[in-house]
Amino acid sequence: MKDSRPIDFSARHESFEVWFQSPLGRALLASQRCVLDRKLNSLTGARQLQIGLSHRLPLASGTDFVQRIITTPTWSPNMPDGVAVCDSDELPFPNDSVDLAILHHAADFSRDPHQVLREAARVLRGEGVMALVGFNPLGLWGVRKLISRHHQGPWGGRFMMRSRMEDWLRLLGFSVESSATYFCRPPIQKRSGSISTRESFGKANIVPVGAYYCILARKRVPAPIQRGVSWRKNKVISLPGAVGASRDCVNRVPSNLETSNHSPEF
């Protein structure tokens, strides 16, 4: 029988953050940092926003942005500057105020993942970039998620199809610029936290069975439709006999018959 109790996402957030301190978690985070550093290092702008589960897991720290903001769902003492405590599906930022939005497993650990994407799209300015990182349900990590009996670490999150996330982004007015999976290491903890050369450079997997996917999408803003010229009736010059000519205008022009009757006699 399926458990109908509400999911305690705050407990799952904390468990996932602790899991990143394990050898496998550190290796996964290092791979994600390599991927995002390579994909986003050429971007510049005013504000970079990372929407995630912890302010202790910063990403894309090498980008050239004036301000970097990280959101976290829970408050903790001694938080540094630039951290906002809020839920991922309700951001306290105005519309069109961010140049780059990074969603670090935010949709995986939310009651409403679609709303998370809508909020990120709302605060992102036109032609801004969104980097979406989430767990891939295909491959060994997806199998581990299905057979796992507990919900600690990454196994407490949603593993949503990459194609589904791409469809959601397109519905929100984005164009997908790149999409691939990464990190083919099996979900097994090892004593050594070393990362292979392939993983350290964050190369995409040829077969889409990596542990996580990274989607880069750009927010497209349609060109405004120009209104037609608003013609005022008193500024329109009607031609005699033309379609739409006013009766007064026609009456002011004498007909051939009137002209012949009033012509002078010689």
KOLVO-98941 format. One record per residue: x, y, z of N, C-alpha, C in turn; residue in one letter; residue number from 1. Coordinates in Angstrom, 3 decimals. Each point is the difference from the previous one (the first is absolute). Example, Ala and Ser with C-alpha at 12.3 -4.5 7.8 and 13.67 -1.06 7.14 Angstrom:
2
13.190, -5.690, 7.800, -0.890, 1.190, 0.000, 0.900, 1.200, 0.000, A, 1
-0.350, 1.050, -0.720, 0.820, 1.190, 0.060, -0.770, 1.090, 0.730, S, 2
! end
This chain:
266
0.846, -1.192, 0.000, -0.846, 1.192, 0.000, 0.880, 1.241, 0.000, M, 1
-0.316, 0.954, -0.858, 0.806, 1.200, -0.135, -0.192, 0.922, 1.186, K, 2
1.120, 0.547, 0.473, -0.052, 0.905, 1.148, -0.580, 1.340, -0.448, D, 3
-1.095, 0.419, 0.648, -0.680, 1.239, -0.370, 0.399, 1.174, 0.883, S, 4
0.940, -0.196, 0.914, 0.422, 1.087, 0.870, 0.772, 1.051, -0.790, R, 5
-0.157, 1.284, 0.371, 0.726, 1.041, -0.729, 1.502, -0.154, 0.166, P, 6
0.724, 0.365, -1.027, 1.456, -0.146, 0.009, 0.626, 1.133, 0.804, I, 7
0.896, -0.357, 0.893, 0.728, 0.986, 0.788, 1.228, 0.432, -0.804, D, 8
-0.182, 1.035, -0.831, 1.087, 0.413, -0.874, 1.130, 0.667, 0.773, F, 9
-0.292, 0.629, 1.118, 1.067, 0.627, 0.778, 0.994, -1.043, 0.496, S, 10
-0.498, -1.160, 0.443, 0.890, -1.080, 0.431, 0.800, -0.556, -1.178, A, 11
-0.631, -0.092, -1.149, 0.703, -0.511, -1.171, 1.055, 0.985, -0.490, R, 12
-0.276, 1.304, 0.108, 1.001, 0.997, -0.360, 1.251, -0.163, 0.865, H, 13
-0.222, -0.133, 1.298, 1.129, -0.128, 0.926, 0.793, -1.271, -0.266, E, 14
-0.709, -1.104, -0.261, 0.677, -1.267, -0.282, 0.819, 0.091, -1.285, S, 15
-0.542, 0.671, -1.005, 0.711, 0.131, -1.273, 1.249, 0.854, 0.166, F, 16
-0.085, 1.060, 0.800, 1.166, 0.847, 0.240, 1.091, -0.778, 0.735, E, 17
-0.374, -0.796, 0.970, 0.980, -0.808, 0.726, 0.644, -1.028, -0.927, V, 18
-0.803, -0.554, -0.926, 0.511, -1.015, -0.923, 1.117, 0.557, -0.875, W, 19
-0.027, 1.275, -0.309, 1.041, 0.598, -0.829, 1.360, 0.001, 0.690, F, 20
0.040, -0.282, 1.276, 1.269, -0.089, 0.704, 0.631, -1.385, -0.110, Q, 21
-0.724, -0.970, -0.550, 0.535, -1.348, -0.193, 0.924, -0.016, -1.220, S, 22
0.822, -1.038, -0.158, 0.884, -0.065, -1.179, -0.773, 0.055, -1.322, P, 23
-1.107, -0.719, -0.087, -0.782, 0.022, -1.228, -0.644, 1.374, -0.216, L, 24
-0.476, 0.594, 1.079, -0.591, 1.325, -0.117, 1.012, 1.054, -0.420, G, 25
1.207, -0.056, 0.542, 1.040, 0.953, -0.385, 0.390, -0.184, -1.460, R, 26
0.056, -1.249, -0.451, 0.333, -0.253, -1.402, -1.087, 0.523, -0.932, A, 27
-1.261, -0.184, 0.377, -1.099, 0.504, -0.818, 0.026, 1.525, -0.062, L, 28
0.207, 0.646, 1.146, 0.024, 1.457, 0.034, 1.172, 0.551, -0.805, L, 29
1.145, -0.663, 0.061, 1.151, 0.441, -0.779, -0.288, -0.097, -1.498, A, 30
-0.681, -1.056, -0.409, -0.367, -0.148, -1.406, -0.954, 1.101, -0.429, S, 31
-0.994, 0.307, 0.832, -0.962, 1.052, -0.336, 0.671, 1.365, -0.078, Q, 32
0.939, 0.256, 0.867, 0.722, 1.270, -0.051, 0.828, 0.122, -1.278, R, 33
0.609, -1.105, -0.407, 0.787, 0.028, -1.236, -0.888, 0.276, -1.206, C, 34
-1.153, -0.648, -0.039, -0.921, 0.171, -1.131, -0.489, 1.442, -0.080, V, 35
-0.456, 0.542, 1.132, -0.549, 1.356, -0.009, 1.081, 1.051, -0.231, L, 36
1.203, -0.212, 0.536, 1.080, 0.954, -0.239, 0.332, 0.072, -1.488, D, 37
-0.013, -1.141, -0.666, 0.317, -0.008, -1.421, -1.112, 0.615, -0.837, R, 38
-1.238, -0.237, 0.361, -1.127, 0.470, -0.793, -0.342, 1.467, 0.240, K, 39
0.305, 0.506, 1.192, -0.456, 1.332, 0.370, 1.115, 1.022, 0.131, L, 40
1.245, -0.385, -0.243, 1.108, 0.920, 0.284, 0.021, 1.211, -0.919, N, 41
-0.678, -0.058, -1.132, 0.005, 1.137, -0.929, -1.151, 0.972, 0.246, S, 42
-0.879, -0.314, 0.946, -1.158, 0.851, 0.251, 0.368, 1.146, 0.933, L, 43
-0.621, 1.128, -0.236, 0.175, 1.168, 0.859, -1.356, 0.646, 0.234, T, 44
-0.060, 0.831, 1.016, -1.256, 0.682, 0.280, -0.001, 0.619, 1.374, G, 45
-1.174, 0.407, 0.427, -0.133, 0.662, 1.289, -0.208, -0.998, 1.132, A, 46
-0.941, -0.956, -0.168, -0.352, -0.889, 1.111, -0.015, -1.465, -0.432, R, 47
0.597, -0.803, 0.846, -0.032, -1.453, -0.141, -0.737, -0.576, 1.199, Q, 48
-0.985, -0.830, -0.253, -0.819, -0.581, 1.058, 0.114, -1.519, -0.036, L, 49
0.391, -0.596, 1.134, 0.025, -1.453, 0.136, -1.141, -0.418, 0.900, Q, 50
-0.916, -0.783, -0.547, -1.159, -0.492, 0.732, 0.273, -1.457, 0.346, I, 51
0.182, -0.285, 1.288, 0.375, -1.351, 0.374, -0.450, -0.364, 1.386, G, 52
0.771, -0.878, 0.616, -0.364, -0.563, 1.298, 0.898, 0.472, 1.127, L, 53
1.115, 0.622, -0.336, 0.921, 0.421, 1.052, 0.920, 1.088, -0.532, S, 54
0.302, 0.967, 0.855, 0.962, 1.039, -0.370, 1.434, -0.498, 0.118, H, 55
0.163, -1.206, 0.524, 1.340, -0.578, 0.152, 0.461, -0.743, -1.248, R, 56
-0.800, 0.023, -1.069, 0.339, -0.724, -1.226, 0.025, 0.969, -1.180, L, 57
0.879, 0.995, 0.013, 0.000, 0.987, -1.087, 0.485, -0.604, -1.311, P, 58
-0.589, 0.497, -1.090, 0.367, -0.440, -1.344, 0.326, 1.221, -0.850, L, 59
0.735, -0.244, -1.088, 0.344, 1.052, -0.972, 0.581, 1.227, 0.693, A, 60
0.992, -0.219, 0.845, 0.613, 1.109, 0.740, 0.967, 0.809, -0.854, S, 61
0.323, -0.479, -1.203, 0.946, 0.709, -0.845, -0.640, 0.901, -1.032, G, 62
-1.319, 0.134, 0.017, -0.669, 0.850, -0.969, 0.200, 1.473, 0.341, T, 63
-0.169, 0.854, -1.003, 0.239, 1.435, 0.163, -1.337, 0.723, 0.179, D, 64
-0.558, -0.085, 1.215, -1.240, 0.685, 0.325, 0.247, 0.944, 1.173, F, 65
-0.693, 1.123, -0.030, 0.185, 0.992, 1.051, -0.478, -0.529, 1.342, V, 66
-1.119, -0.706, 0.013, -0.590, -0.491, 1.250, -0.382, -1.465, -0.157, Q, 67
0.321, -0.786, 1.032, -0.366, -1.417, 0.019, -0.879, -0.255, 1.216, R, 68
-1.136, -0.630, -0.233, -0.959, -0.280, 1.057, -0.276, -1.499, 0.019, I, 69
-0.079, -0.570, 1.189, -0.332, -1.412, 0.177, -1.217, -0.092, 0.912, I, 70
-0.958, -0.822, -0.367, -1.166, -0.209, 0.851, 0.159, -1.301, 0.776, T, 71
-0.585, -0.034, 1.169, -0.019, -1.196, 0.834, -1.349, -0.078, 0.694, T, 72
-0.572, -1.183, 0.157, -1.344, -0.092, 0.596, -0.037, 0.162, 1.512, P, 73
1.127, -0.132, 0.669, 0.007, 0.082, 1.461, 1.059, 0.992, 0.466, T, 74
-0.322, 0.673, 1.105, 0.943, 0.950, 0.570, 0.992, -0.714, 0.903, W, 75
1.223, 0.495, 0.014, 1.030, -0.519, 0.895, 0.853, 1.171, 0.463, S, 76
0.602, -0.106, 1.181, 0.810, 1.112, 0.511, 1.259, 0.212, -0.835, P, 77
0.508, 1.217, 0.091, 1.248, 0.377, -0.670, -0.074, -0.160, -1.520, N, 78
-1.136, 0.350, -0.546, -0.128, -0.033, -1.456, 0.783, 1.155, -0.613, M, 79
0.689, -0.236, -1.104, 0.736, 1.098, -0.649, -0.943, 0.919, -0.762, P, 80
0.546, 1.103, -0.470, -0.776, 0.925, -0.817, -0.354, -0.661, -1.333, D, 81
-1.099, 0.433, -0.573, -0.413, -0.531, -1.293, -0.797, -1.276, 0.075, G, 82
-0.529, -0.338, 1.171, -0.817, -1.205, 0.169, -1.424, 0.425, 0.329, V, 83
-0.965, -0.543, -0.723, -1.415, 0.285, 0.234, -0.694, -1.274, 0.449, A, 84
-0.731, 0.089, 1.111, -0.732, -1.155, 0.533, -1.409, 0.032, -0.599, V, 85
-0.306, -0.980, -0.822, -1.306, -0.065, -0.650, -0.169, -1.370, -0.628, C, 86
-1.233, -0.323, -0.345, -0.280, -1.225, -0.734, 0.274, 0.206, -1.481, D, 87
0.341, -1.076, -0.672, 0.332, 0.102, -1.423, -1.192, 0.354, -0.865, S, 88
-1.202, -0.296, 0.480, -1.195, 0.284, -0.797, -0.643, 1.338, 0.358, D, 89
0.684, 0.819, 0.810, -0.517, 1.320, 0.365, 1.187, 0.915, 0.278, E, 90
0.540, 0.581, -1.050, 1.217, 0.805, 0.108, -0.335, 1.453, 0.324, L, 91
0.718, 0.621, 0.924, -0.271, 1.396, 0.392, 0.746, 1.007, -0.862, P, 92
-0.045, -0.179, -1.312, 0.703, 0.890, -0.902, -0.980, 0.531, -1.049, F, 93
0.223, 1.221, -0.479, -0.913, 0.561, -0.998, 0.163, -0.666, -1.361, P, 94
-0.956, 0.247, -0.866, 0.044, -0.533, -1.356, 1.197, 0.569, -0.766, N, 95
0.560, -0.831, -0.873, 1.054, 0.447, -0.923, 1.161, 0.668, 0.727, D, 96
0.452, -0.591, 1.093, 1.061, 0.612, 0.804, 1.288, -0.816, 0.032, S, 97
0.045, -1.144, -0.678, 1.152, -0.904, 0.077, 0.482, -0.305, -1.412, V, 98
1.312, -0.083, -0.166, 0.588, -0.304, -1.307, 0.301, -1.488, -0.172, D, 99
0.324, -0.677, 1.085, 0.303, -1.431, -0.029, -0.664, -0.674, 1.193, L, 100
-0.770, -1.044, -0.254, -0.653, -0.774, 1.062, 0.494, -1.442, -0.071, A, 101
0.565, -0.478, 1.115, 0.496, -1.379, 0.093, -0.907, -0.760, 0.950, I, 102
-0.645, -1.033, -0.489, -0.868, -0.839, 0.832, 0.753, -1.277, 0.343, L, 103
0.491, -0.063, 1.230, 0.809, -1.138, 0.439, -0.886, -0.989, 0.748, H, 104
-0.555, -0.967, -0.705, -0.896, -1.017, 0.559, -1.205, 0.624, 0.708, H, 105
-0.331, 1.238, -0.363, -1.133, 0.674, 0.641, -1.321, -0.665, -0.364, A, 106
-0.158, -0.387, -1.265, -1.228, -0.669, -0.412, -0.076, -1.421, 0.553, A, 107
1.146, -0.639, 0.236, 0.007, -1.370, 0.532, -0.549, -0.073, 1.419, D, 108
0.173, 1.072, 0.762, -0.407, -0.001, 1.406, -1.054, 1.078, 0.251, F, 109
-1.051, -0.022, -0.792, -1.075, 0.966, 0.160, -1.347, -0.705, -0.140, S, 110
-1.000, 0.525, 0.732, -1.356, -0.528, -0.132, -0.595, 0.319, -1.362, R, 111
0.437, 1.099, -0.594, -0.538, 0.444, -1.286, 1.161, 0.361, -0.916, D, 112
0.612, -0.971, -0.660, 1.172, 0.303, -0.841, -0.321, 0.930, -1.163, P, 113
-1.213, -0.079, -0.531, -0.361, 0.890, -1.104, -0.029, 1.449, 0.466, H, 114
-0.477, 0.236, 1.228, -0.025, 1.354, 0.540, 1.414, 0.530, 0.227, Q, 115
0.927, -0.887, 0.330, 1.403, 0.412, 0.160, 0.528, 0.582, -1.308, V, 116
-0.295, -0.668, -1.114, 0.440, 0.503, -1.295, -0.722, 1.299, -0.361, L, 117
-1.275, 0.097, 0.336, -0.741, 1.230, -0.306, 0.570, 1.188, 0.768, R, 118
0.347, -0.199, 1.271, 0.563, 1.084, 0.794, 1.369, 0.422, -0.538, E, 119
0.809, -0.977, -0.375, 1.306, 0.340, -0.566, -0.158, 0.751, -1.316, A, 120
-0.984, -0.403, -0.806, -0.258, 0.699, -1.258, -0.518, 1.409, 0.252, A, 121
-0.760, 0.190, 1.061, -0.557, 1.317, 0.310, 1.089, 1.011, 0.340, R, 122
0.963, -0.397, 0.835, 1.036, 0.938, 0.441, 1.104, 0.160, -1.032, V, 123
0.047, -0.873, -0.987, 1.051, 0.062, -1.013, -0.392, 1.018, -1.070, L, 124
0.927, 0.843, -0.367, -0.282, 1.019, -1.016, -0.040, -0.636, -1.385, R, 125
-0.514, 0.746, -0.961, -0.013, -0.463, -1.371, 1.395, -0.235, -0.531, G, 126
0.206, -1.119, -0.687, 1.286, -0.442, -0.518, 0.955, -0.442, 1.105, E, 127
-0.502, -0.127, 1.231, 0.810, -0.557, 1.073, 0.132, -1.508, -0.137, G, 128
0.928, -0.578, 0.754, 0.324, -1.423, -0.116, -0.401, -0.728, 1.271, V, 129
-0.581, -1.182, -0.172, -0.302, -0.881, 1.120, 0.804, -1.288, -0.144, M, 130
0.672, -0.397, 1.082, 0.719, -1.267, 0.053, -0.738, -0.916, 0.974, A, 131
-0.525, -1.084, -0.508, -0.835, -0.903, 0.789, 0.750, -1.309, 0.231, L, 132
0.259, -0.314, 1.266, 0.705, -1.225, 0.385, -0.964, -0.883, 0.774, V, 133
-0.143, -1.247, -0.445, -0.907, -0.931, 0.670, 0.455, -1.436, -0.186, G, 134
-0.527, -0.882, 0.832, 0.381, -1.404, -0.083, -0.696, -0.691, -1.173, F, 135
0.743, -0.876, -0.640, -0.470, -0.722, -1.176, -0.632, -1.335, 0.420, N, 136
-1.262, -0.257, -0.342, -0.634, -1.269, 0.394, 0.497, -1.198, -0.804, P, 137
0.724, 0.235, -1.074, 0.537, -1.096, -0.805, 1.405, -0.360, 0.481, L, 138
0.362, -1.249, -0.147, 1.326, -0.431, 0.401, 0.024, -0.571, 1.411, G, 139
1.215, -0.183, 0.524, 0.178, -0.654, 1.296, -0.572, 0.814, 1.152, L, 140
0.096, 1.310, -0.078, -0.521, 0.817, 1.093, -1.526, -0.063, 0.044, W, 141
-0.634, -0.070, -1.135, -1.443, -0.151, -0.032, -0.443, -1.342, 0.550, G, 142
0.765, -1.055, -0.311, -0.317, -1.324, 0.552, 0.171, -0.003, 1.507, V, 143
1.054, 0.631, 0.479, 0.217, 0.086, 1.450, -1.142, 0.755, 0.681, R, 144
-0.499, 1.027, -0.647, -1.130, 0.744, 0.552, -1.242, -0.895, 0.130, K, 145
-0.246, -0.840, -1.003, -1.188, -0.860, 0.011, 0.072, -1.071, 1.079, L, 146
1.173, -0.542, 0.244, 0.112, -1.109, 0.942, 0.366, 0.460, 1.416, I, 147
0.273, 1.291, 0.154, 0.411, 0.494, 1.312, -1.175, -0.046, 0.980, S, 148
0.265, -0.467, 1.205, -1.027, -0.100, 1.038, -0.029, 1.222, 0.917, R, 149
0.954, 0.869, -0.136, 0.029, 1.187, 0.847, 0.033, 1.235, -0.894, H, 150
-0.139, 1.156, 0.607, -0.080, 1.249, -0.745, 1.087, 0.980, 0.434, H, 151
1.120, -0.536, 0.451, 1.108, 0.870, 0.349, 0.799, 0.378, -1.253, Q, 152
0.704, 1.118, 0.114, 0.858, 0.410, -1.101, -0.784, 0.284, -1.271, G, 153
0.561, -0.334, -1.141, -0.689, 0.282, -1.271, -1.235, -0.856, -0.222, P, 154
-0.123, -1.109, 0.723, -1.103, -0.922, -0.245, -1.325, 0.517, 0.542, W, 155
0.012, 1.113, 0.689, -1.237, 0.619, 0.445, -0.558, 1.020, -0.968, G, 156
0.691, 0.222, -1.107, -0.446, 0.986, -0.982, -0.741, -0.643, -1.157, G, 157
-0.551, 0.861, -0.854, -0.662, -0.469, -1.212, 1.065, -0.196, -1.082, R, 158
-0.156, -1.049, -0.763, 0.853, -0.215, -1.168, -0.907, 0.165, -1.219, F, 159
-0.010, 1.198, -0.595, -0.910, 0.304, -1.103, 0.723, -0.089, -1.337, M, 160
-0.726, -0.411, -1.005, 0.578, -0.185, -1.317, 0.529, 1.324, -0.547, M, 161
1.162, -0.073, -0.623, 0.601, 1.196, -0.593, -0.884, 0.570, -1.104, R, 162
-0.609, -0.866, -0.797, -0.879, 0.474, -1.073, -1.213, 0.739, 0.553, S, 163
-0.478, -0.427, 1.151, -1.132, 0.693, 0.619, 0.390, 1.409, 0.440, R, 164
1.174, 0.142, 0.572, 0.457, 1.315, 0.425, 0.214, 0.920, -1.208, M, 165
0.505, -0.550, -1.097, 0.180, 0.797, -1.209, -1.348, 0.477, -0.538, E, 166
-1.012, -0.872, 0.049, -1.336, 0.400, -0.458, -0.553, 1.124, 0.872, D, 167
0.193, -0.092, 1.308, -0.475, 1.057, 0.901, 0.686, 1.324, -0.323, W, 168
1.282, -0.051, -0.262, 0.730, 1.225, -0.313, -0.513, 0.624, -1.298, L, 169
-0.261, -0.805, -0.981, -0.519, 0.535, -1.269, -1.377, 0.616, 0.191, R, 170
-0.826, -0.599, 0.836, -1.313, 0.575, 0.271, 0.115, 1.344, 0.709, L, 171
1.071, 0.205, 0.740, 0.221, 1.260, 0.705, 0.702, 1.040, -0.870, L, 172
0.210, -0.324, -1.275, 0.594, 0.963, -0.917, 1.510, -0.061, -0.090, G, 173
0.603, -1.152, 0.318, 1.446, -0.147, -0.078, 0.381, -0.792, -1.248, F, 174
1.201, 0.239, -0.461, 0.591, -0.844, -1.038, 1.170, -0.754, 0.623, S, 175
-0.006, -1.313, -0.150, 1.041, -0.843, 0.595, 1.250, 0.084, -0.864, V, 176
1.105, 0.436, 0.603, 1.248, 0.169, -0.736, 0.914, -1.206, 0.139, E, 177
-0.040, -0.692, 1.121, 0.786, -1.224, 0.170, -0.653, -0.859, 1.075, S, 178
0.150, -1.311, -0.146, -0.600, -0.931, 0.958, 0.759, -1.323, -0.079, S, 179
0.494, -0.467, 1.138, 0.765, -1.247, 0.035, 0.039, -0.528, 1.423, A, 180
0.395, -1.271, 0.137, 0.175, -0.612, 1.316, 1.496, -0.162, 0.290, T, 181
0.325, -0.074, 1.290, 1.392, -0.053, 0.434, 0.130, -0.947, 1.190, Y, 182
1.254, -0.390, 0.271, 0.371, -0.774, 1.192, -0.549, -1.433, -0.079, F, 183
0.782, -0.849, -0.667, -0.390, -1.408, -0.167, 0.500, -0.901, 1.123, C, 184
0.505, 0.594, 1.053, 0.464, -0.810, 1.127, -1.176, -0.680, 0.677, R, 185
0.099, -1.282, 0.357, -1.117, -0.689, 0.661, -0.273, 0.582, 1.377, P, 186
-1.237, -0.078, 0.475, -0.367, 0.597, 1.298, 0.450, -0.853, 1.180, P, 187
1.300, -0.151, 0.121, 0.581, -0.815, 1.069, 1.042, 0.842, 0.718, I, 188
-0.100, 0.037, 1.306, 0.972, 0.750, 0.789, 1.333, -0.741, 0.031, Q, 189
1.076, 0.761, -0.190, 1.342, -0.549, 0.075, 0.813, 0.808, 0.995, K, 190
1.029, -0.638, 0.522, 0.851, 0.722, 0.949, 0.740, 1.137, -0.680, R, 191
0.404, -0.226, -1.210, 0.719, 1.036, -0.731, -0.987, 0.897, -0.712, S, 192
0.176, 1.287, 0.155, -0.882, 0.957, -0.656, 0.587, 0.543, -1.289, G, 193
0.999, -0.700, -0.565, 0.619, 0.496, -1.222, -0.966, -0.071, -1.167, S, 194
0.215, 0.883, -0.960, -0.847, 0.074, -1.170, 0.834, -0.307, -1.228, I, 195
-0.567, -0.748, -0.898, 0.729, -0.340, -1.212, 0.181, 1.237, -0.870, S, 196
0.906, -0.111, -0.968, 0.274, 1.142, -0.874, -1.228, 0.386, -0.795, T, 197
-0.772, -0.971, -0.455, -1.193, 0.284, -0.781, -1.001, 0.794, 0.824, R, 198
-0.195, -0.382, 1.264, -0.960, 0.689, 0.844, 0.504, 1.374, 0.410, E, 199
1.322, 0.129, 0.213, 0.528, 1.266, 0.474, -0.170, 1.097, -1.037, S, 200
0.024, -0.345, -1.279, -0.220, 0.995, -1.038, -1.478, 0.165, -0.327, F, 201
-0.866, -0.799, 0.590, -1.436, 0.167, -0.182, -0.464, -0.236, -1.418, G, 202
0.555, -0.997, -0.674, -0.415, -0.278, -1.366, -1.349, -0.703, -0.012, K, 203
-0.808, 0.306, -1.014, -1.322, -0.606, -0.117, 0.119, -1.467, -0.357, A, 204
-0.969, -0.785, 0.464, -0.034, -1.420, -0.320, -0.618, -0.213, -1.372, N, 205
0.617, -0.866, -0.793, -0.554, -0.309, -1.317, -1.349, -0.680, 0.148, I, 206
-0.084, -0.981, 0.893, -1.274, -0.645, 0.318, -0.613, 0.749, 1.180, V, 207
-1.270, 0.451, -0.099, -0.579, 0.875, 1.038, -0.402, -0.745, 1.268, P, 208
0.977, -0.588, 0.677, -0.288, -0.758, 1.224, 0.800, 0.535, 1.180, V, 209
0.498, 1.233, -0.089, 0.758, 0.575, 1.102, -0.871, 0.241, 1.217, G, 210
0.634, 0.260, 1.124, -0.722, 0.191, 1.256, -0.893, 1.236, -0.039, A, 211
0.444, 1.051, -0.670, -0.779, 1.242, -0.029, 0.051, 0.591, -1.399, Y, 212
-0.951, 0.882, -0.263, -0.008, 0.730, -1.270, 0.193, 1.484, 0.283, Y, 213
0.488, 0.681, -1.000, 0.139, 1.453, 0.053, -0.593, 0.560, -1.288, C, 214
-1.018, 0.843, 0.148, -0.682, 0.615, -1.139, 0.271, 1.498, 0.037, I, 215
0.471, 0.532, -1.112, 0.172, 1.436, -0.146, -1.074, 0.517, -0.943, L, 216
-0.770, 0.980, 0.464, -1.090, 0.544, -0.792, 0.009, 1.521, 0.101, A, 217
-0.430, 0.644, -1.064, -0.036, 1.466, -0.049, -1.444, 0.475, -0.087, R, 218
-0.320, 0.996, 0.792, -1.349, 0.547, 0.024, -0.199, 0.913, -1.198, K, 219
-0.917, -0.380, -0.850, -0.296, 0.782, -1.190, -1.186, 0.914, 0.246, R, 220
0.128, 1.233, -0.445, -1.078, 0.976, 0.131, -0.463, 0.362, -1.399, V, 221
-1.255, -0.240, -0.342, -0.471, 0.314, -1.352, 0.033, 1.493, -0.262, P, 222
0.264, 0.362, -1.252, 0.030, 1.412, -0.374, -1.396, 0.592, 0.122, A, 223
-0.111, 1.207, 0.519, -1.329, 0.606, 0.152, -0.660, 0.250, -1.345, P, 224
-1.289, -0.205, -0.053, -0.767, 0.216, -1.222, -0.365, 1.472, -0.088, I, 225
0.430, 0.642, -1.065, -0.283, 1.420, -0.168, -1.451, 0.192, -0.431, Q, 226
-0.646, 0.933, 0.639, -1.383, 0.298, -0.352, -0.064, 0.758, -1.313, R, 227
-1.110, -0.187, -0.703, -0.202, 0.730, -1.237, -0.225, 1.478, 0.271, G, 228
0.201, 0.814, -1.027, -0.157, 1.440, 0.156, -1.451, 0.322, 0.291, V, 229
-0.213, 0.756, 1.007, -1.349, 0.404, 0.385, -0.406, 1.238, -0.799, S, 230
-0.888, -0.180, -0.983, -0.434, 1.097, -0.870, -1.182, 0.719, 0.629, W, 231
0.101, 1.309, 0.017, -1.128, 0.806, 0.460, -0.857, 0.414, -1.192, R, 232
-1.287, 0.011, 0.209, -0.917, 0.267, -1.099, 0.194, 1.388, -0.568, K, 233
0.287, 0.985, 0.865, 0.126, 1.358, -0.492, 1.303, 0.250, -0.730, N, 234
0.925, -0.981, 0.020, 1.262, 0.147, -0.709, 0.047, -0.805, -1.289, K, 235
-1.111, -0.672, -0.327, -0.051, -0.808, -1.206, -0.598, 0.819, -1.114, V, 236
0.676, 0.084, -1.151, -0.498, 0.733, -1.159, -0.697, -0.990, -0.907, I, 237
-1.285, 0.119, -0.123, -0.770, -0.907, -0.836, -0.012, 0.509, -1.423, S, 238
0.151, -0.897, -0.936, -0.019, 0.346, -1.417, -1.405, -0.163, -0.552, L, 239
-0.408, 0.842, -0.930, -1.342, -0.117, -0.578, -0.202, -1.343, -0.664, P, 240
-1.080, -0.633, 0.348, -0.327, -1.278, -0.586, 0.775, -1.164, 0.537, G, 241
0.933, 0.232, 0.923, 0.786, -1.090, 0.554, -0.819, -0.750, 1.032, A, 242
0.410, -1.253, 0.246, -0.689, -0.813, 0.999, 0.197, 0.634, 1.361, V, 243
-1.089, 0.250, 0.713, 0.085, 0.602, 1.313, -0.022, 1.496, -0.015, G, 244
-0.131, 0.619, -1.178, -0.052, 1.463, -0.046, -1.282, 0.482, 0.627, A, 245
0.090, 1.097, 0.729, -1.168, 0.516, 0.680, -0.953, 0.656, -0.991, S, 246
-1.261, 0.043, 0.372, -0.994, 0.583, -0.885, 0.231, 1.493, -0.189, R, 247
0.441, 0.681, 1.065, 0.249, 1.436, -0.111, 1.071, 0.291, -1.031, D, 248
1.022, -0.858, 0.001, 1.098, 0.226, -0.935, -0.484, -0.164, -1.440, C, 249
-0.856, -0.991, -0.249, -0.513, -0.232, -1.347, -0.924, 1.119, -0.416, V, 250
-0.790, 0.480, 0.948, -0.965, 1.041, -0.344, 0.673, 1.315, -0.317, N, 251
1.214, 0.220, 0.542, 0.655, 1.269, -0.253, 0.590, 0.074, -1.391, R, 252
0.127, -1.134, -0.657, 0.563, -0.019, -1.345, -1.135, -0.037, -0.997, V, 253
-0.143, 0.998, -0.864, -1.113, 0.002, -0.938, 0.121, -1.118, -1.016, P, 254
-1.129, -0.543, -0.363, -0.029, -1.060, -1.000, 0.144, 0.589, -1.389, S, 255
0.149, -0.847, -1.012, 0.128, 0.456, -1.380, -1.256, 0.737, -0.462, N, 256
-1.124, -0.525, 0.528, -1.241, 0.641, -0.390, -0.093, 1.400, 0.550, L, 257
0.387, 0.183, 1.252, -0.044, 1.334, 0.593, 0.975, 0.931, -0.690, E, 258
1.117, -0.515, -0.410, 1.000, 0.838, -0.643, -0.474, 0.499, -1.352, T, 259
-0.685, -0.873, -0.771, -0.499, 0.396, -1.319, -1.117, 1.001, 0.100, S, 260
-0.814, -0.090, 1.045, -1.115, 0.922, 0.169, 0.457, 1.396, 0.349, N, 261
1.110, 0.137, 0.677, 0.452, 1.301, 0.466, 1.160, 0.532, -0.815, H, 262
0.298, -0.612, -1.124, 1.097, 0.528, -0.819, -0.420, 1.267, -0.704, S, 263
0.865, 0.963, -0.142, -0.351, 1.281, -0.626, -0.255, -0.160, -1.491, P, 264
-0.899, 0.790, -0.495, -0.339, -0.053, -1.442, 0.866, 1.014, -0.748, E, 265
0.429, -0.384, -1.171, 0.823, 0.881, -0.846, -0.818, 0.501, -1.159, F, 266
! end
